[in-house]
Amino acid sequence: MSIDLLIRAIHFVEKNSDHDYCSADLVNSPHHPKAQLKEKTSRRRGYHNELERKRRADLRDNLELLKAIVPGCSDQRRISTVKLLNEASSYIESLKEKSDRLESEISRLEVELLSKKTENGALPNGSM
C-alpha cells in the first residue's frame, strides 16, 4: 500500500467525517450491533442480579421463620444456616418419633376399648 493511497484515505475520512457512514461514533451508536449486544447483556445481567437478590431475601425470610419454629434457635441472635438446618432436622425426627408413639398409643387404646366393650356385652356377636 502506498503512502499516497493512505494520505488520500485520510483526506477522505476527514472530509466525510461529518457524515454518518464514515463517523467513528457509528460504532458507539445505540443502533450498532455491538452496542445493542452490550445493552442486552447489561439488561440480562441486571435482571439476573435482581432475581438473585429476591432469591436471597426469600431464603433469609424463610430461614427466620424456621428459626422461630425450631426450639432452642429462636433465642439465639445469630445462628449459622447449617446449624439451623441440623437443629430443624433433629426436631423433625423427634416429632416423627413422638407421632409414632402416639399412633401406637391410640391403636392400643382402641383395642383396649373394644375389649372392654366386648367384655361388657356392649357389642352383639359378630359385629365390629
One Martini backbone bead per residue (centre of mass of N, CA, C, O) as a GRO file, in nm:
protein
  128
    1MET     BB    1   0.098   0.036   0.023
    2SER     BB    2   0.071   0.359  -0.029
    3ILE     BB    3   0.104   0.675   0.080
    4ASP     BB    4  -0.102   0.810  -0.106
    5LEU     BB    5  -0.339   0.630  -0.029
    6LEU     BB    6  -0.342   0.703   0.272
    7ILE     BB    7  -0.381   1.007   0.238
    8ARG     BB    8  -0.651   0.987   0.085
    9ALA     BB    9  -0.801   0.841   0.311
   10ILE     BB   10  -0.772   1.060   0.522
   11HIS     BB   11  -0.913   1.285   0.360
   12PHE     BB   12  -1.180   1.137   0.330
   13VAL     BB   13  -1.246   1.111   0.628
   14GLU     BB   14  -1.230   1.414   0.700
   15LYS     BB   15  -1.441   1.513   0.487
   16ASN     BB   16  -1.667   1.273   0.593
   17SER     BB   17  -1.708   1.291   0.916
   18ASP     BB   18  -2.006   1.431   0.912
   19HIS     BB   19  -2.086   1.152   0.828
   20ASP     BB   20  -2.225   0.853   0.923
   21TYR     BB   21  -2.064   0.643   0.733
   22CYS     BB   22  -1.770   0.774   0.873
   23SER     BB   23  -1.813   0.756   1.168
   24ALA     BB   24  -1.690   0.675   1.483
   25ASP     BB   25  -1.979   0.685   1.632
   26LEU     BB   26  -2.121   0.439   1.509
   27VAL     BB   27  -2.021   0.224   1.710
   28ASN     BB   28  -2.162   0.394   1.960
   29SER     BB   29  -2.423   0.339   1.867
   30PRO     BB   30  -2.733   0.203   1.958
   31HIS     BB   31  -2.753   0.052   1.657
   32HIS     BB   32  -2.522  -0.112   1.703
   33PRO     BB   33  -2.462  -0.440   1.753
   34LYS     BB   34  -2.264  -0.411   1.993
   35ALA     BB   35  -2.439  -0.219   2.160
   36GLN     BB   36  -2.684  -0.405   2.177
   37LEU     BB   37  -2.542  -0.641   2.316
   38LYS     BB   38  -2.448  -0.484   2.565
   39GLU     BB   39  -2.732  -0.400   2.657
   40LYS     BB   40  -2.851  -0.684   2.679
   41THR     BB   41  -2.645  -0.791   2.883
   42SER     BB   42  -2.704  -0.579   3.099
   43ARG     BB   43  -3.003  -0.647   3.139
   44ARG     BB   44  -2.963  -0.945   3.209
   45ARG     BB   45  -2.784  -0.896   3.456
   46GLY     BB   46  -2.986  -0.722   3.612
   47TYR     BB   47  -3.207  -0.935   3.626
   48HIS     BB   48  -3.041  -1.151   3.768
   49ASN     BB   49  -2.969  -0.982   4.017
   50GLU     BB   50  -3.262  -0.943   4.111
   51LEU     BB   51  -3.330  -1.242   4.144
   52GLU     BB   52  -3.107  -1.299   4.352
   53ARG     BB   53  -3.205  -1.101   4.567
   54LYS     BB   54  -3.483  -1.235   4.605
   55ARG     BB   55  -3.381  -1.516   4.683
   56ARG     BB   56  -3.222  -1.428   4.936
   57ALA     BB   57  -3.462  -1.298   5.083
   58ASP     BB   58  -3.637  -1.551   5.093
   59LEU     BB   59  -3.439  -1.727   5.245
   60ARG     BB   60  -3.410  -1.546   5.494
   61ASP     BB   61  -3.711  -1.549   5.577
   62ASN     BB   62  -3.734  -1.863   5.607
   63LEU     BB   63  -3.512  -1.892   5.822
   64GLU     BB   64  -3.659  -1.719   6.033
   65LEU     BB   65  -3.905  -1.902   6.059
   66LEU     BB   66  -3.752  -2.154   6.145
   67LYS     BB   67  -3.619  -2.028   6.396
   68ALA     BB   68  -3.900  -1.982   6.542
   69ILE     BB   69  -3.978  -2.298   6.556
   70VAL     BB   70  -3.717  -2.397   6.663
   71PRO     BB   71  -3.598  -2.514   6.934
   72GLY     BB   72  -3.335  -2.300   7.056
   73CYS     BB   73  -3.319  -2.069   6.813
   74SER     BB   74  -3.481  -1.803   6.883
   75ASP     BB   75  -3.267  -1.701   7.114
   76GLN     BB   76  -3.073  -1.668   6.882
   77ARG     BB   77  -2.935  -1.424   6.704
   78ARG     BB   78  -2.702  -1.611   6.581
   79ILE     BB   79  -2.717  -1.856   6.312
   80SER     BB   80  -2.632  -2.097   6.130
   81THR     BB   81  -2.759  -2.263   5.870
   82VAL     BB   82  -2.655  -2.543   5.939
   83LYS     BB   83  -2.750  -2.550   6.232
   84LEU     BB   84  -3.047  -2.498   6.176
   85LEU     BB   85  -3.091  -2.751   5.996
   86ASN     BB   86  -3.004  -2.958   6.207
   87GLU     BB   87  -3.214  -2.882   6.421
   88ALA     BB   88  -3.461  -2.928   6.240
   89SER     BB   89  -3.408  -3.226   6.185
   90SER     BB   90  -3.420  -3.319   6.479
   91TYR     BB   91  -3.706  -3.215   6.535
   92ILE     BB   92  -3.850  -3.386   6.323
   93GLU     BB   93  -3.767  -3.660   6.437
   94SER     BB   94  -3.905  -3.620   6.714
   95LEU     BB   95  -4.191  -3.586   6.594
   96LYS     BB   96  -4.207  -3.863   6.464
   97GLU     BB   97  -4.171  -4.031   6.720
   98LYS     BB   98  -4.415  -3.913   6.869
   99SER     BB   99  -4.625  -3.995   6.658
  100ASP     BB  100  -4.575  -4.299   6.675
  101ARG     BB  101  -4.643  -4.328   6.974
  102LEU     BB  102  -4.935  -4.217   6.952
  103GLU     BB  103  -5.038  -4.423   6.750
  104SER     BB  104  -4.990  -4.667   6.933
  105GLU     BB  105  -5.170  -4.569   7.164
  106ILE     BB  106  -5.431  -4.558   7.004
  107SER     BB  107  -5.440  -4.854   6.924
  108ARG     BB  108  -5.434  -4.969   7.211
  109LEU     BB  109  -5.698  -4.821   7.307
  110GLU     BB  110  -5.888  -4.943   7.099
  111VAL     BB  111  -5.851  -5.235   7.187
  112GLU     BB  112  -5.935  -5.192   7.481
  113LEU     BB  113  -6.218  -5.085   7.422
  114LEU     BB  114  -6.320  -5.331   7.269
  115SER     BB  115  -6.275  -5.529   7.500
  116LYS     BB  116  -6.466  -5.394   7.706
  117LYS     BB  117  -6.721  -5.410   7.533
  118THR     BB  118  -6.720  -5.717   7.505
  119GLU     BB  119  -6.721  -5.782   7.808
  120ASN     BB  120  -7.003  -5.613   7.852
  121GLY     BB  121  -7.190  -5.663   7.588
  122ALA     BB  122  -7.215  -5.415   7.383
  123LEU     BB  123  -7.159  -5.624   7.160
  124PRO     BB  124  -7.260  -5.800   6.924
  125ASN     BB  125  -7.223  -6.073   6.764
  126GLY     BB  126  -7.004  -6.008   6.478
  127SER     BB  127  -6.956  -5.709   6.553
  128MET     BB  128  -6.726  -5.410   6.462
   0.00000   0.00000   0.00000
